[in-house]
Amino acid sequence: MQPHEPRSAVVDLGSNSVRLVVFEGEGRNPAAIFNEKAVLRLGRGLQQTGRLNEEGVAGALTVMARYAAIARAMRADPFEVLATAAVRDAGNGAEFVAAMRTSLPEIAIRVLSGEEEARFSAGGLLCGIPDAHGMLADIGGGSLEVVHLAGGRVQHAQTLKLGVIRLSDRAGGDVVRARAIAEETLATVPWLGVGEGRDLYLVGGAWRALARIHMEQTGYPLAIVHHYTVGREEARDLCGVIGSASRRSLERMPGVSRRRVDDMPFAAVVLRRLLRATGARRVIFSANGLREGWFMQRVATEAARAQEPVLAASRDLAARYGRSEDLPPALARWTASLFDGESDEAKKLREAACWMSDIGSQEHPEYRSEQAFFRVLRLPGVALDHHARAFLAMTVALRYEAEPDTVYLNAARMLLDMSTLLRAEILGTGLRLAYTLSGGTPELLAGTSLRREPGRLTLRLTPGTGVFAGESVTRRLERLGQALGLDVATEMA
C-alpha cells in the first residue's frame, strides 16, 4: 500500500454542535476523509445564564477525547480546535478551555474572535467560489457572521448575536418576537444594503436544512446542497412557510432533520430579514465555511491557493483515474476549433472536460459511461456548481458513447438548457473521436487536427503517424458533423 498524503484535522467547537473533519492532501480542493458531529448545544441558555450549558460541557470533554484519539490515529498534523461564539462569550468559557487543555494537553485550542470567525468562513466560501460577489452569512447556534465580499475580497465583516439558539433564547422561543429582534439587530450593520441585486451566500447547518426542504419540495434532481441556488422570491416563500409552521407540521415535511426542527423557524426568520436588508437577487448555499477556511489558511500551499478551483479539481481526477497527464492539454487545443466565440467560463469547462475525459479508463467497458457520469455528477469537493457538474458529467458520458436519451442522464438534462446540452454533445462526441484516433496518447493525436470552415468540418491526418480514417473514425466524424450541423471531410496533411 502506498503511503497516504499528509493529513490535517480541525474541530469546529460551536454553540450547537462540535464537529471533527480530517482532510487529506494540501491541494486546492480540500478532501475530507472523515467527518463526525456531536450535537451538544453548549450555547443553550447562555443568554439567560451567561454560562455554557453544563451538560454540554461534560459531553464536550468526552467527545474531544475521542476526536483527539481519532486525529492521532490518522496521523493528522496540524490538528487544531476552533472555539466560536458560545465559548468566547460565556463567563465560564475560559474555564472550559482550561479544562480541555488540562485533559488534552497535546491539542492546540484557539478561541476565535467574531471577526476571525467571519474571515475563516469567508475563506472557506472563497475556496470554492473565488470571485464571490455579494454578502456572506454564516449562521451557527450562538452567532451570525456577515461579510461583504467584492470580487472575492473581504470588505467588511461583523458578528451578530443571531445564532439560532441565541435568537430563540432572546425571543423566549417566540418566532414573532424573533422577527423584531432580527430586524433590529441587522439594522445596526450599515453596509448590508450594498448587497442589493447581488448574491447572498449562506453557510451553516440550519440553512442547509432549509435547502434540503426546498430540494424535496421541488423534486430537484441532485441531492447536493453545496452550490444549490434559489431565487429571491422562492427563498422568501420558503422562509415564510417554515417560519409560520407548527412543530408538528415541520416534523412531517420531507427532508426535515429532527435535530433541526427547533432551530429552523429561527433560521428562516433571520434569512427572510437578511433578504430584506441586503436586497439580494438570489441565495447560494455553501457547504464550505470555517473549517475549509482554516484548511486554506493553515494547510494548503501557496501554489495551491493560486490555482483555479475547477481546473484544479479536474486535474486531481486525471491524476487519480486517467492514463496520461500530457493528453488533456493536447485535447484542449484539439477541441478549440469546435466552438466559435467561446466565453472564458465555457473555455474553462471545456478544458476541465478534457482533463476528466479519461476517468473511466479503469472501469468495466460495459459501465464506463455510467460510472464516469456519476463520478463527476456526485463528485465531493468545493469547486463545481450544479451547472458545471451536469455539463461535465454529460460530456464525459457522451465521450464514452452513452446515448443522449439514456435514462441515467436525466439528472443532468434537468439542470441544463438546450444550448448547453448541445455543447456537451459536441464536446463529448469530439472527445470520443480524438480518443479513437489517438488511442489515448498525445503522440498520435499530434498527427491529427480539425479545421472548421463555413458549412464544413475537415479532419486532417498526417501520414506515417499511426492514424488513418477507418470505419470507426469515419462514423464518429460524421456524428460530430451532425451535432455541429456541418458536412465533414477527411484529408491527408
Legacy VTK file of the C-alpha trace (Angstrom):
# vtk DataFile Version 3.0
C-alpha trace
ASCII
DATASET POLYDATA
POINTS 493 float
0.000 0.000 0.000
1.312 3.432 -0.934
1.752 5.986 1.863
-1.151 8.401 2.085
-0.891 12.124 1.534
-0.370 14.430 4.521
-3.413 14.731 6.764
-4.721 17.588 8.885
-7.644 17.896 11.261
-9.798 20.650 12.695
-12.548 20.689 15.306
-15.286 23.282 14.977
-16.453 23.738 18.576
-19.693 25.638 18.135
-22.678 26.727 20.179
-24.868 23.948 18.802
-22.513 21.157 17.769
-18.901 20.050 17.753
-17.504 18.568 14.551
-14.217 16.928 13.618
-13.059 16.971 9.996
-9.902 15.228 8.813
-8.510 16.429 5.481
-6.093 14.585 3.214
-3.656 16.417 0.985
-2.590 20.033 0.668
-4.277 20.903 -2.611
-6.755 23.494 -3.845
-9.854 21.420 -3.082
-9.889 20.078 0.492
-10.583 16.317 0.532
-12.434 15.454 3.742
-11.800 11.777 4.525
-13.502 11.807 7.942
-16.362 13.914 9.274
-18.134 13.379 12.599
-20.521 15.628 14.512
-21.938 15.592 18.023
-24.842 17.879 18.970
-24.031 19.255 22.440
-25.841 22.629 22.462
-23.149 24.290 24.553
-24.858 27.622 23.966
-28.310 26.616 25.210
-29.320 29.037 27.981
-26.266 31.276 27.504
-28.469 34.330 27.001
-30.078 33.887 30.409
-27.212 32.475 32.491
-24.126 33.900 30.795
-22.593 30.415 31.083
-22.084 27.359 28.921
-24.605 24.573 29.291
-23.133 22.295 31.985
-24.430 19.124 30.372
-22.883 20.212 27.102
-19.545 20.943 28.804
-19.372 17.435 30.250
-20.235 15.928 26.890
-17.706 18.099 25.091
-14.805 16.842 27.202
-15.758 13.246 26.384
-16.197 13.961 22.685
-12.939 15.910 22.483
-11.027 12.949 23.956
-12.459 10.797 21.152
-11.647 13.354 18.472
-8.073 13.678 19.731
-7.672 9.896 19.586
-9.021 9.778 16.013
-6.764 12.592 14.818
-3.778 10.942 16.464
-4.594 7.530 14.933
-4.948 9.135 11.500
-1.622 10.961 11.974
-3.199 14.341 11.351
-0.843 17.277 11.660
-1.718 20.065 12.181
-4.657 19.362 14.494
-6.458 22.372 15.949
-9.665 23.169 17.822
-11.516 26.354 16.857
-13.948 27.523 19.520
-16.572 30.040 18.437
-19.377 32.212 19.849
-20.538 30.254 22.901
-17.043 29.734 24.302
-15.851 33.277 23.628
-18.992 34.861 25.139
-19.594 32.622 28.160
-18.461 33.573 31.610
-17.085 30.079 32.112
-15.624 29.824 28.604
-12.025 30.302 29.763
-12.593 27.730 32.500
-13.866 25.245 29.947
-10.874 25.808 27.671
-8.515 25.357 30.620
-10.193 22.043 31.456
-9.725 20.847 27.877
-6.061 21.858 27.910
-5.517 20.005 31.175
-7.130 16.767 29.976
-5.768 17.011 26.424
-2.519 18.979 26.633
-1.384 17.982 23.128
-4.307 19.785 21.455
-3.978 23.335 20.121
-7.116 25.269 21.124
-7.948 28.641 19.625
-10.878 30.806 20.722
-11.832 32.878 17.702
-12.981 36.468 17.864
-16.138 37.287 15.945
-14.171 38.884 13.127
-11.774 35.930 12.933
-14.715 33.560 12.702
-16.217 35.648 9.909
-12.961 35.731 7.964
-12.442 31.975 8.306
-15.961 31.450 6.947
-15.239 33.796 4.063
-12.026 31.912 3.321
-13.978 28.663 3.138
-16.500 30.132 0.730
-13.800 31.682 -1.457
-12.028 28.331 -1.588
-14.730 27.152 -3.973
-16.120 30.449 -5.284
-13.016 32.643 -5.579
-14.834 35.541 -7.252
-17.824 35.628 -4.860
-19.560 38.997 -5.023
-22.217 39.963 -2.504
-22.919 39.049 1.108
-21.883 36.004 3.086
-23.955 34.997 6.113
-22.760 32.145 8.349
-25.321 31.100 10.940
-24.459 28.961 13.926
-26.017 28.337 17.277
-24.659 31.410 19.007
-23.862 33.950 16.316
-24.395 35.113 12.766
-21.326 36.280 10.879
-21.956 38.650 7.980
-19.273 39.504 5.444
-19.292 41.888 2.496
-17.418 40.344 -0.444
-16.463 42.261 -3.574
-14.821 40.307 -6.377
-13.586 37.657 -3.985
-12.191 40.084 -1.410
-13.430 40.743 2.105
-14.538 44.352 2.503
-16.331 44.266 5.863
-17.031 41.607 8.486
-19.161 41.639 11.621
-20.574 39.156 14.129
-24.136 39.413 15.457
-25.989 37.627 18.249
-28.417 35.988 15.857
-27.417 32.329 16.002
-30.454 30.049 16.086
-30.057 29.005 19.734
-29.295 32.509 20.946
-32.108 34.104 18.951
-34.562 31.545 20.321
-33.366 32.316 23.861
-33.524 36.079 23.294
-37.069 35.764 21.961
-38.219 33.343 24.630
-38.989 30.820 21.901
-41.455 33.240 20.259
-40.935 33.399 16.484
-42.897 36.662 16.138
-40.690 38.343 18.708
-37.628 36.878 16.979
-38.572 38.710 13.780
-38.378 42.067 15.523
-35.088 41.179 17.214
-33.533 40.052 13.933
-34.684 43.158 12.091
-33.430 45.466 14.823
-30.058 43.699 15.024
-29.464 43.675 11.269
-30.278 47.383 11.132
-27.052 48.016 13.114
-24.965 46.903 10.113
-24.948 49.887 7.724
-23.217 48.176 4.786
-25.660 45.285 4.302
-27.562 47.296 1.713
-24.648 47.292 -0.737
-25.610 43.683 -1.489
-28.695 44.788 -3.420
-29.019 42.882 -6.681
-26.095 40.620 -5.791
-25.825 37.138 -4.281
-26.332 36.109 -0.679
-24.086 33.164 0.208
-25.386 31.031 3.062
-23.181 28.947 5.352
-24.350 26.893 8.314
-26.225 23.697 9.085
-29.536 25.378 9.879
-29.670 26.962 6.434
-28.541 23.787 4.703
-31.557 22.153 6.354
-33.784 24.757 4.665
-32.148 23.975 1.331
-32.894 20.259 1.716
-36.559 21.009 2.338
-36.728 23.124 -0.807
-34.973 20.426 -2.832
-37.520 17.856 -1.661
-40.447 20.167 -2.399
-39.274 20.900 -5.943
-38.100 17.391 -6.870
-34.594 18.659 -7.509
-32.516 16.003 -9.324
-29.271 16.361 -7.362
-29.036 15.775 -3.600
-26.062 18.087 -3.091
-26.674 21.259 -1.085
-23.307 22.808 -1.911
-23.865 25.471 -4.616
-27.648 24.943 -4.547
-29.174 28.216 -5.764
-32.640 29.647 -5.097
-34.129 32.866 -6.401
-35.079 35.660 -4.014
-38.842 35.167 -4.125
-38.606 31.390 -3.761
-36.338 31.847 -0.749
-38.762 34.359 0.801
-41.682 31.997 0.292
-39.777 29.089 1.820
-38.884 31.200 4.862
-42.493 32.272 5.240
-43.699 28.670 5.259
-41.028 27.457 7.690
-41.278 30.473 9.974
-45.035 30.090 10.438
-45.300 26.280 10.568
-46.061 24.405 13.769
-43.533 21.971 15.156
-45.749 19.076 14.150
-46.021 20.374 10.600
-42.250 20.771 10.366
-41.673 17.223 11.542
-43.876 15.953 8.734
-42.123 17.867 5.968
-39.973 15.771 3.593
-36.272 16.395 4.080
-36.556 17.713 7.643
-33.933 16.611 10.160
-35.481 16.036 13.571
-32.426 17.565 15.207
-33.078 20.803 13.329
-36.820 21.147 13.935
-36.460 23.596 16.838
-33.882 25.705 15.012
-35.463 26.004 11.586
-38.138 28.659 12.277
-35.448 30.961 13.691
-33.103 30.278 10.771
-35.986 31.144 8.433
-36.682 34.367 10.328
-33.060 35.512 10.016
-32.851 34.599 6.338
-36.024 36.467 5.445
-34.794 39.591 7.264
-31.415 39.250 5.564
-33.090 39.127 2.159
-34.896 42.342 3.025
-31.786 44.061 4.422
-29.441 43.075 1.594
-31.803 43.185 -1.384
-30.041 40.055 -2.685
-31.284 38.664 -6.009
-30.752 35.024 -5.015
-29.228 32.808 -2.337
-26.426 30.293 -2.884
-25.963 27.633 -0.227
-22.437 26.598 0.652
-21.237 23.501 2.492
-17.906 25.256 2.969
-17.202 27.637 5.769
-14.999 27.940 8.803
-13.335 24.511 8.536
-12.386 24.902 4.876
-11.239 28.439 5.602
-8.933 27.028 8.265
-7.608 24.481 5.768
-6.854 27.138 3.178
-5.019 29.276 5.723
-3.153 26.594 7.664
-2.647 23.694 5.249
-2.989 24.497 1.531
0.243 25.537 -0.123
0.612 28.988 -1.621
0.808 27.472 -5.090
-2.414 25.515 -4.477
-4.282 28.600 -3.266
-3.397 30.380 -6.510
-4.973 27.681 -8.709
-8.366 27.964 -10.377
-10.543 25.542 -8.349
-12.492 23.840 -11.168
-9.366 23.133 -13.198
-7.512 22.026 -10.075
-10.306 19.562 -9.271
-10.298 18.196 -12.823
-6.516 17.757 -12.783
-6.813 15.876 -9.487
-9.273 13.481 -11.132
-6.990 12.990 -14.116
-4.048 12.197 -11.848
-6.106 9.627 -9.934
-8.004 7.882 -12.732
-6.512 8.870 -16.088
-3.714 7.278 -18.107
-1.828 10.384 -19.221
-1.359 13.855 -17.776
0.052 15.063 -21.112
-3.039 14.259 -23.191
-5.633 16.653 -21.612
-3.807 19.885 -22.616
-3.462 18.479 -26.139
-7.187 17.672 -26.184
-7.974 21.213 -25.087
-6.046 22.580 -28.061
-7.544 19.975 -30.418
-11.173 20.760 -29.496
-10.803 24.552 -29.505
-11.864 24.874 -33.148
-15.236 23.238 -32.438
-16.605 26.348 -30.732
-16.789 29.879 -32.096
-16.937 32.889 -29.775
-16.241 30.848 -26.658
-16.604 32.712 -23.339
-13.958 32.412 -20.622
-16.317 30.304 -18.495
-17.145 27.982 -21.406
-13.454 27.596 -22.208
-12.697 26.693 -18.600
-15.371 23.980 -18.576
-14.165 22.622 -21.921
-10.630 22.359 -20.561
-11.949 20.720 -17.381
-13.838 18.170 -19.513
-10.619 17.365 -21.351
-8.893 16.682 -18.036
-11.785 14.479 -16.889
-12.220 12.683 -20.200
-10.253 9.536 -19.295
-11.588 8.881 -15.777
-13.473 5.789 -16.915
-10.372 4.054 -18.259
-10.195 1.656 -15.314
-13.899 0.720 -15.312
-15.578 -2.293 -16.900
-16.246 -1.442 -20.579
-19.986 -2.066 -20.210
-20.272 0.533 -17.440
-17.662 3.152 -18.274
-20.078 5.834 -19.376
-22.389 5.376 -16.399
-19.590 5.184 -13.828
-17.847 8.229 -15.273
-21.126 10.162 -15.385
-21.969 9.610 -11.742
-18.386 10.090 -10.594
-18.420 13.622 -11.988
-22.025 14.475 -11.120
-21.624 13.407 -7.484
-18.006 14.361 -7.024
-17.315 15.558 -3.474
-15.477 18.837 -3.256
-15.844 22.563 -3.350
-15.278 23.734 -6.888
-18.208 22.625 -9.030
-21.584 24.341 -9.085
-24.530 22.254 -10.231
-24.480 23.556 -13.792
-20.794 22.670 -14.139
-21.353 19.226 -12.621
-24.175 18.478 -15.049
-22.310 19.766 -18.126
-19.095 17.913 -17.321
-20.886 14.692 -16.364
-22.933 14.759 -19.576
-19.851 15.475 -21.693
-17.826 12.653 -20.158
-20.715 10.178 -20.528
-21.076 11.052 -24.210
-17.317 10.742 -24.682
-17.849 7.109 -23.596
-20.663 6.772 -26.173
-23.678 6.968 -23.886
-26.799 7.545 -25.952
-28.143 11.081 -25.332
-31.568 9.750 -24.287
-30.171 7.231 -21.758
-32.309 7.304 -18.604
-29.490 7.897 -16.120
-28.591 11.137 -17.924
-31.937 12.670 -16.902
-30.445 14.311 -13.800
-28.040 16.308 -15.963
-30.632 17.085 -18.628
-32.897 18.649 -15.981
-30.130 21.032 -14.944
-29.076 22.228 -18.403
-30.711 24.285 -21.137
-30.835 23.129 -24.752
-27.845 25.156 -25.932
-25.654 23.774 -23.135
-26.828 20.227 -23.830
-25.837 20.693 -27.463
-22.441 21.984 -26.405
-21.970 18.888 -24.216
-22.946 16.668 -27.153
-20.470 18.386 -29.490
-17.632 18.248 -26.985
-18.339 14.683 -25.854
-18.546 13.466 -29.460
-15.392 15.360 -30.362
-13.507 13.801 -27.454
-14.687 10.353 -28.491
-13.287 10.950 -31.971
-9.996 12.186 -30.503
-9.581 9.052 -28.384
-10.444 6.797 -31.330
-7.739 8.470 -33.393
-5.081 8.674 -30.719
-5.570 5.575 -28.581
-5.384 7.956 -25.630
-1.862 9.173 -26.432
-0.750 12.733 -27.207
1.823 11.437 -29.726
-0.831 10.024 -32.069
-3.195 12.945 -31.511
-0.415 15.262 -32.730
-0.781 13.644 -36.148
-4.336 14.957 -36.491
-6.204 18.249 -36.444
-9.670 19.684 -37.052
-10.408 22.637 -39.304
-13.813 24.284 -39.172
-14.947 26.338 -42.140
-18.343 27.692 -43.219
-20.519 24.622 -43.775
-17.710 22.102 -43.362
-15.589 20.339 -40.729
-12.365 18.770 -42.024
-10.280 16.158 -40.224
-6.638 16.354 -41.306
-4.394 13.300 -40.879
-0.616 13.152 -41.165
0.696 10.064 -42.985
3.108 7.817 -41.130
1.904 8.794 -37.643
-0.226 5.724 -36.980
-3.596 7.369 -37.637
-5.981 6.607 -40.500
-9.635 7.129 -41.396
-11.024 3.688 -40.633
-14.706 2.851 -40.190
-14.827 3.937 -36.532
-13.144 7.261 -37.275
-15.455 7.947 -40.230
-18.561 7.124 -38.224
-17.572 9.318 -35.293
-16.541 12.194 -37.530
-19.948 12.054 -39.217
-21.679 12.083 -35.855
-19.662 15.126 -34.807
-20.598 16.860 -38.058
-24.291 16.135 -37.400
-24.033 17.689 -33.936
-22.434 20.797 -35.443
-24.758 20.901 -38.451
-21.773 20.686 -40.822
-20.678 18.473 -43.695
-17.478 16.553 -42.990
-14.390 15.627 -44.957
-11.078 13.913 -44.378
-7.784 14.944 -45.976
-4.169 13.948 -45.663
-1.871 16.675 -44.440
LINES 1 494
493 0 1 2 3 4 5 6 7 8 9 10 11 12 13 14 15 16 17 18 19 20 21 22 23 24 25 26 27 28 29 30 31 32 33 34 35 36 37 38 39 40 41 42 43 44 45 46 47 48 49 50 51 52 53 54 55 56 57 58 59 60 61 62 63 64 65 66 67 68 69 70 71 72 73 74 75 76 77 78 79 80 81 82 83 84 85 86 87 88 89 90 91 92 93 94 95 96 97 98 99 100 101 102 103 104 105 106 107 108 109 110 111 112 113 114 115 116 117 118 119 120 121 122 123 124 125 126 127 128 129 130 131 132 133 134 135 136 137 138 139 140 141 142 143 144 145 146 147 148 149 150 151 152 153 154 155 156 157 158 159 160 161 162 163 164 165 166 167 168 169 170 171 172 173 174 175 176 177 178 179 180 181 182 183 184 185 186 187 188 189 190 191 192 193 194 195 196 197 198 199 200 201 202 203 204 205 206 207 208 209 210 211 212 213 214 215 216 217 218 219 220 221 222 223 224 225 226 227 228 229 230 231 232 233 234 235 236 237 238 239 240 241 242 243 244 245 246 247 248 249 250 251 252 253 254 255 256 257 258 259 260 261 262 263 264 265 266 267 268 269 270 271 272 273 274 275 276 277 278 279 280 281 282 283 284 285 286 287 288 289 290 291 292 293 294 295 296 297 298 299 300 301 302 303 304 305 306 307 308 309 310 311 312 313 314 315 316 317 318 319 320 321 322 323 324 325 326 327 328 329 330 331 332 333 334 335 336 337 338 339 340 341 342 343 344 345 346 347 348 349 350 351 352 353 354 355 356 357 358 359 360 361 362 363 364 365 366 367 368 369 370 371 372 373 374 375 376 377 378 379 380 381 382 383 384 385 386 387 388 389 390 391 392 393 394 395 396 397 398 399 400 401 402 403 404 405 406 407 408 409 410 411 412 413 414 415 416 417 418 419 420 421 422 423 424 425 426 427 428 429 430 431 432 433 434 435 436 437 438 439 440 441 442 443 444 445 446 447 448 449 450 451 452 453 454 455 456 457 458 459 460 461 462 463 464 465 466 467 468 469 470 471 472 473 474 475 476 477 478 479 480 481 482 483 484 485 486 487 488 489 490 491 492
